[in-house]
């Protein structure tokens, strides 16, 4: 297993209010050049639904505009790691990204992590550096289909829109 380095930087601007973090881009996302690029991953439809918006077009520019217009920053916990395919459980030798510069140059007050591994890695490597604890969100990966059909999934993801509205009051 070779060490892979994250292929892109964070999407955010000075008006971003929340940060959503995955673990590390899947092979399909790396191939497509943008987060949550697997066609069966329901990240984009889920985020659009909780924000009460239309799902953005499939291209990276439209997705980036969607995020910024809705004050959502997006990235991943890890800068580099050894990983087998898209399997978070196979991650070895993780090196975390730095989040304090992003937080200090934006309005981010809450960090959401998608999936148990992203939450675990953020708690272990990033909480101290960032000054924020992560809020767990269930994964939108195709591997998590059973939970995605349950009301708890939508309920957990509704925290995203609540956090954005909370900051704008």
Number of C-alpha atoms within 10 A of each C-alpha: 9 8 12 14 14 17 14 14 11 14 19 23 19 15 16 24 26 25 26 21 25 25 25 30 26 22 14 16 17 17 12 15 15 21 24 21 22 19 13 12 17 17 20 21 15 18 22 17 16 16 18 10 12 12 17 18 11 13 12 15 12 12 18 19 14 19 21 18 12 18 22 24 25 21 24 23 29 23 19 19 20 17 20 15 13 16 11 17 10 11 17 14 10 19 15 19 19 15 19 15 10 19 24 12 13 17 18 24 17 18 25 23 27 23 19 17 19 24 24 16 19 28 17 11 17 22 16 12 13 18 12 18 17 23 16 21 24 19 23 23 19 14 12 13 14 9 14 18 10 10 9 12 17 18 12 13 21 17 16 24 18 12 16 20 12 10 13 9 5
